[in-house]
Structures are given as C-alpha cells and as structure tokens.
Amino acid sequence: MSHQSRNPTSIDLLLKISEDAILVFSPTTKKVVNFNHKILELFTGEAIDHLLLDRLFFSNPASRDVITARSGSIMRLRNFKIGKEFRHLEIRLKNIEDGNLGNLTIAIIKDLTQQFKWQKTQEALIKISESVATSKDLSELLVQFHQIISQMMPASNFYVALYHPEQNQISFPYYVDEYDSPPPPQPLGKGLTDYVIRRKNPLLVTPEIFEALIKSGEVESIGAPSIDWLGVPLLTRQLIIGAMAVQSYQHDIRYTQEDLQFLTFIAPHLANAILIKQAETDQRKQHDLIKSIFENSPYAIVLTDLEGNFLDCNNALISLLNVQTKEEIIGKNALEFIILEDQERAIRFFEKIIPSNQPIEDEFTARTPDGQKLILKITASPINDDNQRPQYIVGIFNDVTRQRISETALKISEERYKLASEGANDGIWDWDLIANRIFYSPRWKKLLGYAPDELSESPDEWFGRIHEDDLPGVKSNLEAHLSGLIPHFETEHRIRHRDGEYRWVLARGMAVKSEFGNPHRIAGSLTDITRQKANEDQLIHQALYDRLTGLPNRILFTERLDQAIKRSKRHEEPAFAILLLDLDRFKIVNDSLGHRVGDQMIVEIARRLDDCLRAEDTIARLGGDEFAILLNDLRDPYEIIQIINRIQREINRPILIEGNKVFTTCSIGVAIANPDTDSTEAMMRDADTAMYEAKAQGGNAYMIFDKVMHAKAVTLLDMETNLRQALSNHELVVYYQPIFDAFTQRVVYVEALLRWNHPKHGIILPNQFIDLAEDTGLILPIGEWVLRESCTQIKKWHAAGMKNLKVSVNFSARQFQQTDLPSMVRDALLQTQLDPASLVIEITESRNFSQFEKFETMLWELRGLGVKISIDDFGTGYSSLSTIQRLPVNTLKIGQNFISQIGIQKENDLIVQSMIEMAHRLGLSVIAEGVETEEQLAVLRKFHCDMIQGFHFSKPVKANEIEAFLKPFDSQG
C-alpha cells in the first residue's frame, strides 16, 4: 500500500519531523496506512505490509492485547529478526480516530539494539570482575568466563590456550568442542591459535580467509574444519600469555566484527585474571611446600602433666634447649623457659589446651638454661586416658628463630594472595559523555584509598589525580578512541593515591556510539599494576636467562644465532660456529651426591666455560647439563680448536664441592657456518648430531659435523619411522624361552622375548632397537602389547592343560616412569582373565634403582595385584641384598656374565654360591641365566640353584615350537 494515503495533518507532520521510525496502520483491517523513511531504514530489505504487521503486533496474544489497550501502551520486542540480524525494539502505541479510515494506530518504533548490547556488555564486564574474585582456581574461572561469553554470543565451541615462552609451547587448560578432544601440550606450530599468538593480533577467519592463509603457508589445517573461527590474543602489558578462541561448525552461526570487538575487549581482563590465578596457585604451592617441610622436620616433643610439668621429652628438645641430659629438664614447668613478658599470654594458652580438645598453637620467646633466647612455635593438645578424660599434654616445640626470614617471606606471599583476591575485581568506571558524569565503582575508589561513599561523579576525580607527565598521553589516547582512530582505549599511567603517593594503573575502556556514529558513553576498568611494573624487568630477565647459572637460555641463544646467520650473509666467508656441549655421566653425580651438588657443579662448569671464551662470544645453558656456545668473528678455523682445547682442560680439572672432589668430562659437537646455512634449527641439529657422535666415541671428545653424520641420523630416523609402524603392521613377534627346574628339569616358567620381523631385514634382535624405543617413548605401547600378547598366550596354554605354567615379561625403566603402570597391568589381566599369580614381572636393577623410592612404591602396587616380581642381572647394578630385602621380590636372576665364568675363576664361583645362599636366606628363589654347558649345570646344582635358563636346554623360539618342551613336563603336574 502506498504511504501517500490521506491522513490527518498532525500525522503528516509527525512523519516528517520524527527521528524515530513511524508506522500508521489499521488495527481492524491489519493494513498499513502510512510510514516514514526511518521505517525503510530500520526494516531494510523487507516489505512494509500486513505480513510485517502480523509479525510485530498480531502473531501472539500478548501483542494483540497491547494493540487493543488504551493509548500510550508500550511494547518491547527482544531478538526480533530483521533480515539476517536480530534487533531489540521498543514500540510506543497511540490510537486515534480518522473520519475516513476509522480507528488508526500510530506505532513509534525505537531500535534499542545497541543500548541492549551495551547493557549486556556492562553486565558481562561486572560478571567477569566478580568471577575473578569468586572462582577458587583457574579451571573454575575459565568455566565462568565461558558462561559469560556464551550469554553474549554463540560460544558453544570455546577454548583457552596458554603460551609458555621458555618451552616455546602451548597448553589448553580449558577446551570445549563438539568434534575435537583437548589437545596435549605441544610446541608452537602453525595452527590458527599459534598464528594469533605469534602475531599478537585478533583474527576472524572465514572459510575464504582460511583458504588464503593455507595457500600462503601461514597456517596449517588442524582438527575438524570449522565454518568461522574467531581468536584473540591474551595480552597483558604487551606480554603474550596465550589466546582464546570460539568456532562455529554451522552455516547459520557466523561471527561478526562486533563479536571480534567484544572478545578483544574482554581478553585483557581474562589475561590479567589468569596471571592472578597462576600467582595464587604458585603461592599455594609455596605455602604447601613450607608446610610440608615443617611437618617432616624433626620437631622437639615434650610430654607434660595437666599443670605443664615436664614428664618426658625427646633428644630434639635436649638439643633445642642446649642441655646435656633429660634430667636437666624433667620436673621443670614449661613456664620456666618462657620469658617474663610472654608468661601471662602463655598461661592463657595452657588454659585453652584441655577445653579445646584439639591441637592449638602459639608462638613465644623462650630462654634456654645458658641464657640463649629462642622464638618457639608451640603446638599442644591433650591426651586422654581410657575413660576419655584428659591425662597428659603433648607439646611440639619448633624453633623458628632461624626461619624468620622464611616466615617473613611467607607473610608477604600471603599478603600478596590477599591483595590478589581482593583486587581481582578491577575498578569499574562508566562515563556519560553527554552529562559529563562518571560512575566510579566501590572497587575503583578503594584502589585510590577512598570509601564507597567518597568522591563525586566528576571526571576531575580521575583526571585531576593523574601524574602531570602522563596526563597528555591519557587524553590523546582517549581522544583517538572516541574519534575512531583506535578500537579501544587502553593506557598505563600514574595516579595519585589518597596517601599522596602515585600508583601505576592500567585503564581500559570502550565507547558506545549512537546510530549516527557519535560516542555518547564510554566505560571500562582500572587495574592497579604497580607491582607488575616493578617486576616487569625481572620477568623479562627470567624469560631470557637461566635461573641457576644466570647465562642466556635457549630463547636468547637462538635469537643471537639467528642474528649471526643474517650477518654472515653479508660476508663472503663464514665467520662463526656453534658448539653444543654435554657433560659425560653427569647423571651419576646427581644420583650419588644429590641434585644440590649437581647444581653447584653446573654453576662451576658455567663459570669455567665463560672464562674460556672471548668477549664477543655467547655461552648459554640449554637445560640440564647441556650448554651451547656461539663463536663470533672467527678469523681462522683453528681458533675453534684452540677454544675447545681450553674448554676440555678446564672441564677435566677436578671440582671440589662440599668436601667431594668431582671429576667430569664433556662431549662437544661443532657446526661451522657455511654459505648454505640459513636456519638456526638446521645448525643446532647439525651440532647436536656431532655431539652425540662424540658421545658414541666414549665421551671426552669433540666432533665437527659433516654430511656422513647427517646420513647416519637420517638412517636412525628411518629406523624410528619403521619401528613406529611395526606395531600397527603386526611385525612384532613374541618368542619364548623355557626356564627349567634345576633338578626335575620340568618347565616352570617361560620368558617372553620380543623380536622384530622386519619386512626387509628379517628378524631383528631387541639390542638393535630397544634403546631407540626407550629414547622415543615407543617402548610404552610396545611393552603394553608384549604384556597382553604374553598373557593371552599363557592363558591358551592353561586352557590346553598346562595350568601351572607361568610367563615372565620384561619391563623397562621407561615403563616404570608411567604413573598408570599398575592400572595398565591390572587391565591386561582382566582383559585376558589370567590369574595374576601366573605373571612374573621381570625388571633390571641397574636401570631402575637410580630412583629407588618411586620404584619401590610402584613395585609394591604391582605386587598388590598378585603378580610375582623378578630381578634380572642381579649383581650388576647399584643394589645390594639389603636393598632387595625392602622390595616385594620373589626371584633373583644371576646374569650370564657370572654364569659363563663358572669353573674358570674360583672367585667367580664363590660369588655365585654366595648370591644363591644369601637369596635363599631372604626367602627368594634363584634363576641362573645363560647356562650353556653340562659342567655349568652341575656346579649350579651343587650350589642348590633353583632354576636354569639357557641354550643348553633351548634357545628362544616361537610359541608353537616351545610346546614340545611344555607337554612332557607340565602334563605331570
């Protein structure tokens, strides 16, 4: 219907002058009578007809009731779809009479979409601030962030990635996705998340943009393909800590620039919150560590009667009070040791002990008999008799005098935690630009030392307190945002606190604009960053330098190497080289003397290496006992040899640490720059290859990289690739070697032995690939497969009538590094329905005893499943029979190196006989391994060895070939 219909003059005037959309219609006929151009702008692409009227006013009973109500009714429609967008509308209705058209309704329609979004953004900002304060840890915080974001935009697929620059690695503490599982921690790669972290810029990726990024080589396709992907960096003071992202797999959910702006606006809040929660976690760990130290320390313990008279004490109290015997303490009252100033408080403390019926503690200053003052933390609790009546008091005296510095640090840490908890809710401000009034939240005022009812709404309460040197920059940044030159208002500045001192704060904000593009409101947050400013230089130093030695770390070394490569491109001749240095047998120092001595040794080695170098060279610690050296401005290649000789002389000199004289050597890999050198990765790889070649020569040597080494590395890599495929290609085979009773020659065990049936090279023995499997971690899936295959086979033999047969399966040291190893064994037994007593787990002492406590715990867990434990190659490692006595061991295996010398060396025979006799005294059975002759068998029988294994009876064979040994013997019992 034309909008030129005849209408009252007042309606025509209203249609011409109104800034709002006007729609005139007949509520009776449901026909549009007239409308202004604002209607066309609001309902772009839609027909202004009876269908629109029906959607607006007549599609539901509530709307119809409003139409028929008296004039002045107001309707509010949320999420009203216009085209592809959803709008929030407010409609004011007025009913009039027209002589020609009868009853008419005038609808004045306002688009409140932006106001609604601003309101939701405000609510989200407040919720975000509240969540930082209320969440107990990082996981709960991220859940709350996800819920807040989901209320503002489609975010069913949402994740947060954290970047760890020291490892150049990203992890995913929060990951919700309808297709992909949470990825494990991984090096920074070429995914979209990695791209955002590297660029430090927000990114909205449509399928077209993604295709362009793939073609340019900037990113790679990872995970399930999405329709839209939206990611923003998590930045705090330009320090990247990670990224957050949302993604859509549906064509009807597309992201917009508004979504990008919203996530970009809240990202700094999330980044700051994550740092706070990480700080809280670190502080809790520190608190727990200190608490653990106290709990495991040798406290002084005293037993008193109910009046506090000493009845008994331990030696720690004697030492603490610096007396010679208990008699100097027994019979005295505890108050006699407390100084006069603390005695009244001590009396009140003792009066609380019995009524409390639980431990109470306090701190007092005590004086020892020789006049020394001690600060004691006393924890006391009553001990009841059989009738539950208090009989004694037990007190624990902890000398905290020397721990004052540690306790002060703990208090500071607790204060930081309290400040972080209270300050997590940033100060919120909301500036009405039209009225020139600013709402300051109570937290905003508290940041400056003011109460919630202090300070007016004047902008001068803020800008009048800004440091005069910072004020021009703040105003310039604000004006640039309000004029649209920058997307957000963000500035760091100093502001005067109530106490007159200046605090560093970070102010962030975003403006809200009218439909004409004019800003009428801006709101944001204020964060106290005084402490962060003070620690900024320290953070940068920690990111680039090794904490133990103070040397540059891998990141800084790689950067300097990259600069050297770029400089070399400007010269005709290569002018630099790198050395990778690894200490030989450093692990022995750590295992035998402890990590503290190992750390002191690393510091001394770092100092000696630094003394060997020139001013223009760089030395870095890459981690552990590995160092890297960049030799710059080389005039003659012989200079490299001279420096290496100096290094080896210095390293070979003994090091005196805590009374221990420690010796070590080093293996050095050298890579010299050549005209083709173009990447740090390639050069580091070449030096690493040369270093491992030097180690293979026995250590205390250096090797200069050449192409032959590269070829060997490629060959090793090829073997690793083939080994990774061997399991899935069914190339691995389990052979079995029988273990016989030394006297009845009945088969009692079979040992499962792994073989690799390579398609090209045939049968490959374990000594050719097990070390590779250990280094790469492939030993874990391979070891699990061997266990399940062996359990399945022994179960088949049981079903065939050989019910007493047991199988022995070798477990490597790497497998004992799995925390879930007992669960894996339990699952294998349940899956195969094998009696646990039929499984023997065979371990090699020399490879496992270096971490004895952890190893012992895991062995007891395995023994709890009902399996048997056997120690292989006994006598070749670190243990003694007294050590073995602590372990849940059933059997000891004497290695072939001892058995082969039987009858040749008398001393060897005595050693074997002693091992068998001592094992028997401990209740352990003994297997002799590698028996090849009748003479060896006779001697072992003479020594009462229990079981025999070796080529004298059988080599390892396939399962079907070993049955000839099993049936004749096992059928007997």
Secondary structure as UniProt FT lines:
FT   TURN            3..4
FT   HELIX           9..17
FT   STRAND          21..26
FT   TURN            27..30
FT   STRAND          31..35
FT   HELIX           37..42
FT   TURN            43..45
FT   HELIX           50..53
FT   HELIX           54..58
FT   HELIX           61..68
FT   TURN            71..72
FT   STRAND          74..82
FT   TURN            83..84
FT   STRAND          85..98
FT   TURN            99..101
FT   STRAND          102..111
FT   HELIX           113..134
FT   HELIX           138..152
FT   STRAND          158..164
FT   TURN            165..168
FT   STRAND          169..176
FT   STRAND          186..187
FT   HELIX           192..199
FT   STRAND          203..205
FT   HELIX           207..216
FT   STRAND          228..236
FT   TURN            237..238
FT   STRAND          239..248
FT   TURN            251..252
FT   HELIX           257..296
FT   STRAND          300..304
FT   TURN            306..307
FT   STRAND          309..313
FT   HELIX           315..320
FT   TURN            321..322
FT   HELIX           326..328
FT   TURN            329..331
FT   HELIX           334..337
FT   HELIX           340..356
FT   STRAND          360..367
FT   TURN            369..370
FT   STRAND          373..384
FT   TURN            386..387
FT   STRAND          390..399
FT   TURN            402..403
FT   HELIX           404..423
FT   STRAND          427..432
FT   TURN            433..436
FT   STRAND          437..440
FT   HELIX           442..447
FT   TURN            448..449
FT   TURN            452..453
FT   HELIX           460..463
FT   TURN            464..465
FT   TURN            468..470
FT   HELIX           471..482
FT   TURN            483..484
FT   STRAND          489..496
FT   TURN            498..499
FT   STRAND          502..513
FT   TURN            515..516
FT   STRAND          519..528
FT   HELIX           530..544
FT   TURN            547..549
FT   HELIX           554..568
FT   TURN            569..570
FT   STRAND          577..583
FT   TURN            584..585
FT   HELIX           586..593
FT   HELIX           595..612
FT   TURN            615..616
FT   STRAND          618..623
FT   TURN            624..625
FT   STRAND          626..631
FT   HELIX           638..652
FT   STRAND          655..657
FT   TURN            658..659
FT   STRAND          660..662
FT   STRAND          666..672
FT   TURN            675..676
FT   HELIX           680..696
FT   TURN            697..698
FT   STRAND          701..704
FT   HELIX           707..728
FT   TURN            729..730
FT   STRAND          732..741
FT   TURN            742..744
FT   STRAND          747..758
FT   TURN            759..761
FT   STRAND          762..764
FT   HELIX           766..768
FT   HELIX           770..776
FT   TURN            777..778
FT   HELIX           779..799
FT   TURN            800..801
FT   TURN            803..804
FT   STRAND          806..810
FT   TURN            813..814
FT   HELIX           815..817
FT   TURN            819..820
FT   HELIX           821..832
FT   HELIX           836..838
FT   STRAND          839..844
FT   HELIX           845..848
FT   HELIX           849..851
FT   HELIX           852..864
FT   TURN            865..866
FT   STRAND          868..874
FT   HELIX           881..885
FT   STRAND          891..894
FT   HELIX           896..899
FT   TURN            900..904
FT   HELIX           906..921
FT   TURN            922..923
FT   STRAND          925..929
FT   HELIX           934..942
FT   TURN            943..944
FT   STRAND          947..949
FT   TURN            951..953
FT   HELIX           959..970
FT   TURN            971..972
//
